[in-house]
């Protein structure tokens, strides 16, 4: 099926054939939280709200027909789906592993250029990027920075403070003392009631260290964020939707856009979930996040990759 006209986000869900709303309850302690939205998702956000998209783990350069027989086309199909939405997002953030790992710097550059070529047709003006370990671990992010700039930074939008952290470029899965000092200095200028969204690749808690699903010094970053009343972390890396609370701080992982991974510790060894031809692109997708700033809440919708 091809998409030949602008679609509401609800229409996109129906075309894909599955429900898309991810509803998280029991998070009253987290002022900026995931919840069920009241508005029709096909409409622009209500006054005082805005929405953005999280896309993650595109792994350009990956091959493996038993896992994804369409490695070159999956991200392109997601781009078509995003461009078909009637009301465009304020921005899109790619939360790491833009490419699949390689030790060859020339191949790394070629894959990053291929990624940029695919997303060049996105009908969204503002794009943000952060590295995954596949992008940055081999050379501490040297090539990544040639293509995408800084690996940690901040920006503000409509009263929300966004913090992008690099917890992948070090050899020991840490944020590191220098970046933690930078984070402390940044937060010193932020009011404690300001909504904060942290964007990172690895989880900022020990989800499953045996599978490298952790950040060694995450607790140091969480300690710096704890005095703030409204903090939400969105991350990638684990190729699945997952939710966790550290005190009042909410953590939400996203689907990947190349292959799915099993639930933490559910199998003896971590490996991509095999492709199911009866359910193509199952568990692959992207996320819409609508921030209602006056109410300090976030509603989330999970969208699959349309078969195309």
ROFISE-68541 format. One record per residue (C-alpha): residue number from 1; x, y, z; residue in three letters. Coordinates in steps of 0.5 Angstrom, whole numbers, plus 500, padded with zeros to 3 digits. Layout:
ROFISE-68541
@num=NUM; xx=X; yy=Y; zz=Z; residuo=ALA
...
***
This chain:
ROFISE-68541
@num=1; xx=500; yy=500; zz=500; residuo=UNK
@num=2; xx=503; yy=507; zz=498; residuo=UNK
@num=3; xx=501; yy=513; zz=502; residuo=UNK
@num=4; xx=499; yy=518; zz=497; residuo=UNK
@num=5; xx=495; yy=524; zz=501; residuo=UNK
@num=6; xx=496; yy=527; zz=508; residuo=UNK
@num=7; xx=494; yy=523; zz=513; residuo=UNK
@num=8; xx=492; yy=524; zz=520; residuo=UNK
@num=9; xx=495; yy=520; zz=525; residuo=UNK
@num=10; xx=489; yy=516; zz=527; residuo=UNK
@num=11; xx=489; yy=514; zz=520; residuo=UNK
@num=12; xx=496; yy=512; zz=520; residuo=UNK
@num=13; xx=494; yy=508; zz=525; residuo=UNK
@num=14; xx=488; yy=505; zz=522; residuo=UNK
@num=15; xx=492; yy=504; zz=515; residuo=UNK
@num=16; xx=498; yy=500; zz=519; residuo=UNK
@num=17; xx=492; yy=495; zz=522; residuo=UNK
@num=18; xx=494; yy=496; zz=529; residuo=UNK
@num=19; xx=493; yy=500; zz=535; residuo=UNK
@num=20; xx=498; yy=506; zz=537; residuo=UNK
@num=21; xx=497; yy=509; zz=543; residuo=UNK
@num=22; xx=501; yy=507; zz=549; residuo=UNK
@num=23; xx=498; yy=509; zz=556; residuo=UNK
@num=24; xx=502; yy=509; zz=562; residuo=UNK
@num=25; xx=498; yy=510; zz=569; residuo=UNK
@num=26; xx=500; yy=510; zz=576; residuo=UNK
@num=27; xx=505; yy=516; zz=575; residuo=UNK
@num=28; xx=502; yy=521; zz=578; residuo=UNK
@num=29; xx=508; yy=523; zz=582; residuo=UNK
@num=30; xx=512; yy=525; zz=575; residuo=UNK
@num=31; xx=509; yy=531; zz=573; residuo=UNK
@num=32; xx=511; yy=530; zz=566; residuo=UNK
@num=33; xx=509; yy=523; zz=564; residuo=UNK
@num=34; xx=506; yy=519; zz=559; residuo=UNK
@num=35; xx=498; yy=518; zz=559; residuo=UNK
@num=36; xx=493; yy=517; zz=555; residuo=UNK
@num=37; xx=491; yy=524; zz=551; residuo=UNK
@num=38; xx=484; yy=526; zz=551; residuo=UNK
@num=39; xx=485; yy=530; zz=544; residuo=UNK
@num=40; xx=484; yy=526; zz=537; residuo=UNK
@num=41; xx=491; yy=525; zz=535; residuo=UNK
@num=42; xx=489; yy=527; zz=528; residuo=UNK
@num=43; xx=489; yy=534; zz=530; residuo=UNK
@num=44; xx=494; yy=539; zz=532; residuo=UNK
@num=45; xx=496; yy=540; zz=539; residuo=UNK
@num=46; xx=492; yy=544; zz=544; residuo=UNK
@num=47; xx=494; yy=551; zz=546; residuo=UNK
@num=48; xx=500; yy=551; zz=550; residuo=UNK
@num=49; xx=502; yy=544; zz=547; residuo=UNK
@num=50; xx=507; yy=541; zz=542; residuo=UNK
@num=51; xx=509; yy=535; zz=539; residuo=UNK
@num=52; xx=515; yy=532; zz=537; residuo=UNK
@num=53; xx=518; yy=525; zz=534; residuo=UNK
@num=54; xx=523; yy=520; zz=537; residuo=UNK
@num=55; xx=526; yy=515; zz=532; residuo=UNK
@num=56; xx=531; yy=510; zz=534; residuo=UNK
@num=57; xx=536; yy=505; zz=532; residuo=UNK
@num=58; xx=536; yy=505; zz=525; residuo=UNK
@num=59; xx=542; yy=501; zz=524; residuo=UNK
@num=60; xx=544; yy=503; zz=517; residuo=UNK
@num=61; xx=549; yy=498; zz=514; residuo=UNK
@num=62; xx=546; yy=492; zz=518; residuo=UNK
@num=63; xx=545; yy=486; zz=514; residuo=UNK
@num=64; xx=541; yy=479; zz=516; residuo=UNK
@num=65; xx=535; yy=477; zz=512; residuo=UNK
@num=66; xx=533; yy=473; zz=517; residuo=UNK
@num=67; xx=532; yy=479; zz=522; residuo=UNK
@num=68; xx=530; yy=484; zz=517; residuo=UNK
@num=69; xx=529; yy=482; zz=509; residuo=UNK
@num=70; xx=528; yy=490; zz=508; residuo=UNK
@num=71; xx=534; yy=493; zz=511; residuo=UNK
@num=72; xx=535; yy=499; zz=506; residuo=UNK
@num=73; xx=528; yy=500; zz=506; residuo=UNK
@num=74; xx=525; yy=500; zz=513; residuo=UNK
@num=75; xx=527; yy=507; zz=515; residuo=UNK
@num=76; xx=525; yy=510; zz=508; residuo=UNK
@num=77; xx=518; yy=507; zz=509; residuo=UNK
@num=78; xx=518; yy=511; zz=516; residuo=UNK
@num=79; xx=520; yy=517; zz=513; residuo=UNK
@num=80; xx=514; yy=516; zz=508; residuo=UNK
@num=81; xx=510; yy=515; zz=514; residuo=UNK
@num=82; xx=512; yy=521; zz=518; residuo=UNK
@num=83; xx=511; yy=526; zz=511; residuo=UNK
@num=84; xx=504; yy=523; zz=511; residuo=UNK
@num=85; xx=502; yy=526; zz=517; residuo=UNK
@num=86; xx=498; yy=532; zz=516; residuo=UNK
@num=87; xx=500; yy=536; zz=522; residuo=UNK
@num=88; xx=508; yy=536; zz=522; residuo=UNK
@num=89; xx=512; yy=535; zz=529; residuo=UNK
@num=90; xx=516; yy=541; zz=532; residuo=UNK
@num=91; xx=522; yy=537; zz=531; residuo=UNK
@num=92; xx=525; yy=529; zz=530; residuo=UNK
@num=93; xx=530; yy=527; zz=535; residuo=UNK
@num=94; xx=534; yy=520; zz=533; residuo=UNK
@num=95; xx=536; yy=517; zz=539; residuo=UNK
@num=96; xx=542; yy=513; zz=537; residuo=UNK
@num=97; xx=545; yy=508; zz=533; residuo=UNK
@num=98; xx=544; yy=511; zz=527; residuo=UNK
@num=99; xx=548; yy=506; zz=523; residuo=UNK
@num=100; xx=551; yy=499; zz=525; residuo=UNK
@num=101; xx=558; yy=498; zz=528; residuo=UNK
@num=102; xx=564; yy=498; zz=523; residuo=UNK
@num=103; xx=571; yy=498; zz=525; residuo=UNK
@num=104; xx=573; yy=501; zz=518; residuo=UNK
@num=105; xx=572; yy=509; zz=519; residuo=UNK
@num=106; xx=571; yy=509; zz=511; residuo=UNK
@num=107; xx=565; yy=505; zz=512; residuo=UNK
@num=108; xx=563; yy=509; zz=518; residuo=UNK
@num=109; xx=563; yy=515; zz=514; residuo=UNK
@num=110; xx=559; yy=512; zz=508; residuo=UNK
@num=111; xx=554; yy=509; zz=512; residuo=UNK
@num=112; xx=553; yy=516; zz=516; residuo=UNK
@num=113; xx=552; yy=519; zz=509; residuo=UNK
@num=114; xx=547; yy=514; zz=507; residuo=UNK
@num=115; xx=543; yy=515; zz=513; residuo=UNK
@num=116; xx=543; yy=523; zz=512; residuo=UNK
@num=117; xx=541; yy=521; zz=505; residuo=UNK
@num=118; xx=535; yy=517; zz=507; residuo=UNK
@num=119; xx=532; yy=522; zz=512; residuo=UNK
@num=120; xx=534; yy=528; zz=507; residuo=UNK
@num=121; xx=527; yy=528; zz=505; residuo=UNK
@num=122; xx=524; yy=529; zz=512; residuo=UNK
@num=123; xx=519; yy=534; zz=511; residuo=UNK
@num=124; xx=521; yy=537; zz=518; residuo=UNK
@num=125; xx=525; yy=543; zz=519; residuo=UNK
@num=126; xx=529; yy=541; zz=526; residuo=UNK
@num=127; xx=532; yy=535; zz=527; residuo=UNK
@num=128; xx=536; yy=533; zz=533; residuo=UNK
@num=129; xx=541; yy=527; zz=533; residuo=UNK
@num=130; xx=545; yy=523; zz=539; residuo=UNK
@num=131; xx=550; yy=518; zz=538; residuo=UNK
@num=132; xx=549; yy=510; zz=540; residuo=UNK
@num=133; xx=555; yy=506; zz=541; residuo=UNK
@num=134; xx=555; yy=503; zz=534; residuo=UNK
@num=135; xx=556; yy=510; zz=532; residuo=UNK
@num=136; xx=561; yy=513; zz=537; residuo=UNK
@num=137; xx=565; yy=507; zz=541; residuo=UNK
@num=138; xx=570; yy=505; zz=536; residuo=UNK
@num=139; xx=573; yy=512; zz=535; residuo=UNK
@num=140; xx=570; yy=516; zz=541; residuo=UNK
@num=141; xx=565; yy=519; zz=536; residuo=UNK
@num=142; xx=570; yy=523; zz=532; residuo=UNK
@num=143; xx=567; yy=521; zz=525; residuo=UNK
@num=144; xx=560; yy=522; zz=528; residuo=UNK
@num=145; xx=562; yy=529; zz=530; residuo=UNK
@num=146; xx=564; yy=530; zz=523; residuo=UNK
@num=147; xx=557; yy=529; zz=521; residuo=UNK
@num=148; xx=552; yy=531; zz=526; residuo=UNK
@num=149; xx=556; yy=535; zz=531; residuo=UNK
@num=150; xx=556; yy=535; zz=539; residuo=UNK
@num=151; xx=555; yy=529; zz=542; residuo=UNK
@num=152; xx=552; yy=533; zz=548; residuo=UNK
@num=153; xx=548; yy=539; zz=549; residuo=UNK
@num=154; xx=542; yy=543; zz=551; residuo=UNK
@num=155; xx=536; yy=546; zz=548; residuo=UNK
@num=156; xx=529; yy=550; zz=550; residuo=UNK
@num=157; xx=523; yy=549; zz=547; residuo=UNK
@num=158; xx=516; yy=552; zz=550; residuo=UNK
@num=159; xx=518; yy=552; zz=557; residuo=UNK
@num=160; xx=521; yy=545; zz=557; residuo=UNK
@num=161; xx=529; yy=544; zz=558; residuo=UNK
@num=162; xx=532; yy=539; zz=553; residuo=UNK
@num=163; xx=538; yy=535; zz=555; residuo=UNK
@num=164; xx=542; yy=531; zz=550; residuo=UNK
@num=165; xx=547; yy=526; zz=554; residuo=UNK
@num=166; xx=552; yy=522; zz=551; residuo=UNK
@num=167; xx=553; yy=515; zz=555; residuo=UNK
@num=168; xx=556; yy=511; zz=549; residuo=UNK
@num=169; xx=563; yy=514; zz=546; residuo=UNK
@num=170; xx=567; yy=512; zz=552; residuo=UNK
@num=171; xx=570; yy=505; zz=553; residuo=UNK
@num=172; xx=567; yy=504; zz=559; residuo=UNK
@num=173; xx=559; yy=505; zz=558; residuo=UNK
@num=174; xx=560; yy=512; zz=562; residuo=UNK
@num=175; xx=557; yy=519; zz=562; residuo=UNK
@num=176; xx=564; yy=521; zz=565; residuo=UNK
@num=177; xx=566; yy=526; zz=570; residuo=UNK
@num=178; xx=567; yy=532; zz=565; residuo=UNK
@num=179; xx=560; yy=531; zz=562; residuo=UNK
@num=180; xx=557; yy=530; zz=569; residuo=UNK
@num=181; xx=561; yy=537; zz=571; residuo=UNK
@num=182; xx=558; yy=540; zz=565; residuo=UNK
@num=183; xx=551; yy=537; zz=567; residuo=UNK
@num=184; xx=551; yy=540; zz=574; residuo=UNK
@num=185; xx=553; yy=547; zz=571; residuo=UNK
@num=186; xx=547; yy=547; zz=566; residuo=UNK
@num=187; xx=542; yy=545; zz=571; residuo=UNK
@num=188; xx=545; yy=550; zz=576; residuo=UNK
@num=189; xx=541; yy=555; zz=571; residuo=UNK
@num=190; xx=535; yy=552; zz=571; residuo=UNK
@num=191; xx=529; yy=553; zz=576; residuo=UNK
@num=192; xx=527; yy=547; zz=580; residuo=UNK
@num=193; xx=520; yy=547; zz=577; residuo=UNK
@num=194; xx=522; yy=547; zz=570; residuo=UNK
@num=195; xx=520; yy=541; zz=566; residuo=UNK
@num=196; xx=526; yy=537; zz=564; residuo=UNK
@num=197; xx=526; yy=532; zz=558; residuo=UNK
@num=198; xx=533; yy=528; zz=558; residuo=UNK
@num=199; xx=535; yy=524; zz=551; residuo=UNK
@num=200; xx=540; yy=519; zz=551; residuo=UNK
@num=201; xx=542; yy=512; zz=548; residuo=UNK
@num=202; xx=543; yy=507; zz=554; residuo=UNK
@num=203; xx=538; yy=507; zz=560; residuo=UNK
@num=204; xx=540; yy=511; zz=565; residuo=UNK
@num=205; xx=539; yy=506; zz=570; residuo=UNK
@num=206; xx=541; yy=499; zz=571; residuo=UNK
@num=207; xx=536; yy=495; zz=567; residuo=UNK
@num=208; xx=540; yy=489; zz=565; residuo=UNK
@num=209; xx=548; yy=490; zz=565; residuo=UNK
@num=210; xx=549; yy=483; zz=563; residuo=UNK
@num=211; xx=547; yy=485; zz=556; residuo=UNK
@num=212; xx=550; yy=492; zz=556; residuo=UNK
@num=213; xx=543; yy=495; zz=558; residuo=UNK
@num=214; xx=546; yy=500; zz=563; residuo=UNK
@num=215; xx=550; yy=506; zz=564; residuo=UNK
@num=216; xx=555; yy=505; zz=569; residuo=UNK
@num=217; xx=555; yy=512; zz=573; residuo=UNK
@num=218; xx=548; yy=513; zz=571; residuo=UNK
@num=219; xx=546; yy=514; zz=579; residuo=UNK
@num=220; xx=551; yy=521; zz=579; residuo=UNK
@num=221; xx=546; yy=524; zz=573; residuo=UNK
@num=222; xx=540; yy=522; zz=577; residuo=UNK
@num=223; xx=542; yy=525; zz=583; residuo=UNK
@num=224; xx=543; yy=532; zz=579; residuo=UNK
@num=225; xx=536; yy=531; zz=576; residuo=UNK
@num=226; xx=533; yy=529; zz=583; residuo=UNK
@num=227; xx=532; yy=536; zz=585; residuo=UNK
@num=228; xx=527; yy=538; zz=579; residuo=UNK
@num=229; xx=520; yy=536; zz=580; residuo=UNK
@num=230; xx=519; yy=534; zz=573; residuo=UNK
@num=231; xx=524; yy=530; zz=569; residuo=UNK
@num=232; xx=523; yy=525; zz=564; residuo=UNK
@num=233; xx=528; yy=520; zz=560; residuo=UNK
@num=234; xx=527; yy=518; zz=553; residuo=UNK
@num=235; xx=532; yy=513; zz=550; residuo=UNK
@num=236; xx=533; yy=507; zz=545; residuo=UNK
@num=237; xx=539; yy=502; zz=545; residuo=UNK
@num=238; xx=534; yy=496; zz=547; residuo=UNK
@num=239; xx=530; yy=496; zz=541; residuo=UNK
@num=240; xx=523; yy=496; zz=545; residuo=UNK
@num=241; xx=518; yy=500; zz=549; residuo=UNK
@num=242; xx=520; yy=499; zz=556; residuo=UNK
@num=243; xx=518; yy=504; zz=562; residuo=UNK
@num=244; xx=521; yy=505; zz=569; residuo=UNK
@num=245; xx=521; yy=509; zz=575; residuo=UNK
@num=246; xx=527; yy=512; zz=579; residuo=UNK
@num=247; xx=523; yy=516; zz=584; residuo=UNK
@num=248; xx=519; yy=521; zz=581; residuo=UNK
@num=249; xx=524; yy=520; zz=574; residuo=UNK
@num=250; xx=520; yy=517; zz=569; residuo=UNK
@num=251; xx=524; yy=513; zz=564; residuo=UNK
@num=252; xx=521; yy=510; zz=557; residuo=UNK
@num=253; xx=525; yy=506; zz=552; residuo=UNK
@num=254; xx=523; yy=506; zz=544; residuo=UNK
@num=255; xx=522; yy=501; zz=539; residuo=UNK
@num=256; xx=528; yy=501; zz=534; residuo=UNK
@num=257; xx=527; yy=502; zz=526; residuo=UNK
@num=258; xx=531; yy=496; zz=524; residuo=UNK
@num=259; xx=530; yy=490; zz=528; residuo=UNK
@num=260; xx=527; yy=488; zz=535; residuo=UNK
@num=261; xx=530; yy=485; zz=541; residuo=UNK
@num=262; xx=527; yy=480; zz=547; residuo=UNK
@num=263; xx=525; yy=483; zz=553; residuo=UNK
@num=264; xx=531; yy=484; zz=558; residuo=UNK
@num=265; xx=533; yy=477; zz=561; residuo=UNK
@num=266; xx=528; yy=473; zz=557; residuo=UNK
@num=267; xx=533; yy=469; zz=553; residuo=UNK
@num=268; xx=539; yy=466; zz=555; residuo=UNK
@num=269; xx=543; yy=470; zz=550; residuo=UNK
@num=270; xx=541; yy=477; zz=547; residuo=UNK
@num=271; xx=540; yy=477; zz=539; residuo=UNK
@num=272; xx=535; yy=480; zz=535; residuo=UNK
@num=273; xx=528; yy=477; zz=534; residuo=UNK
@num=274; xx=527; yy=473; zz=527; residuo=UNK
@num=275; xx=523; yy=477; zz=522; residuo=UNK
@num=276; xx=516; yy=474; zz=522; residuo=UNK
@num=277; xx=513; yy=474; zz=514; residuo=UNK
@num=278; xx=506; yy=474; zz=517; residuo=UNK
@num=279; xx=507; yy=480; zz=521; residuo=UNK
@num=280; xx=512; yy=485; zz=517; residuo=UNK
@num=281; xx=516; yy=490; zz=521; residuo=UNK
@num=282; xx=513; yy=488; zz=527; residuo=UNK
@num=283; xx=515; yy=491; zz=533; residuo=UNK
@num=284; xx=519; yy=496; zz=529; residuo=UNK
@num=285; xx=517; yy=504; zz=529; residuo=UNK
@num=286; xx=517; yy=511; zz=532; residuo=UNK
@num=287; xx=514; yy=515; zz=537; residuo=UNK
@num=288; xx=510; yy=521; zz=538; residuo=UNK
@num=289; xx=510; yy=525; zz=544; residuo=UNK
@num=290; xx=506; yy=531; zz=545; residuo=UNK
@num=291; xx=508; yy=535; zz=551; residuo=UNK
@num=292; xx=502; yy=539; zz=555; residuo=UNK
@num=293; xx=506; yy=544; zz=558; residuo=UNK
@num=294; xx=501; yy=548; zz=562; residuo=UNK
@num=295; xx=499; yy=541; zz=565; residuo=UNK
@num=296; xx=506; yy=539; zz=565; residuo=UNK
@num=297; xx=504; yy=532; zz=562; residuo=UNK
@num=298; xx=506; yy=528; zz=556; residuo=UNK
@num=299; xx=502; yy=523; zz=552; residuo=UNK
@num=300; xx=505; yy=518; zz=547; residuo=UNK
@num=301; xx=503; yy=514; zz=541; residuo=UNK
@num=302; xx=507; yy=509; zz=538; residuo=UNK
@num=303; xx=507; yy=508; zz=531; residuo=UNK
@num=304; xx=509; yy=502; zz=527; residuo=UNK
@num=305; xx=513; yy=502; zz=520; residuo=UNK
@num=306; xx=507; yy=501; zz=515; residuo=UNK
@num=307; xx=509; yy=496; zz=510; residuo=UNK
@num=308; xx=509; yy=501; zz=504; residuo=UNK
***
